[in-house]
Amino acid sequence: MATKRTFKELSTGAQIGVIVTAIIELTLTIAALRDLQKRPAEQVKGSKKL
């Protein structure tokens, strides 16, 4: 089993990869929430509140 490492223990390339991945995930989440907010309730399966 691999040992856990802190962020500071990662290589520079791995740190950049983690940061880029987090930015992409945050951007896609915001885009999805904005789309859900603008979309009429009839076009959404389930509750928009969830």
Backbone hydrogen bonds, N-H to C=O, Kabsch-Sander energy under -0.5 kcal/mol:
donor,donor_aa,acceptor,acceptor_aa,energy
9,E,6,T,-0.7
10,L,6,T,-0.6
10,L,7,F,-1.2
15,Q,11,S,-2.5
16,I,12,T,-2.4
17,G,13,G,-2.1
18,V,14,A,-2.3
19,I,15,Q,-2.3
20,V,16,I,-2.8
21,T,17,G,-2.3
22,A,18,V,-2.3
23,I,19,I,-2.3
24,I,20,V,-2.4
25,E,21,T,-2.5
26,L,22,A,-2.4
27,T,23,I,-2.4
28,L,24,I,-2.5
29,T,25,E,-2.2
30,I,26,L,-2.4
31,A,27,T,-2.3
32,A,28,L,-2.3
33,L,29,T,-2.3
34,R,30,I,-2.4
35,D,31,A,-2.2
36,L,32,A,-2.3
37,Q,33,L,-2.2
38,K,34,R,-1.9
39,R,35,D,-1.9
43,Q,40,P,-1.6
44,V,41,A,-1.3
46,G,44,V,-0.6
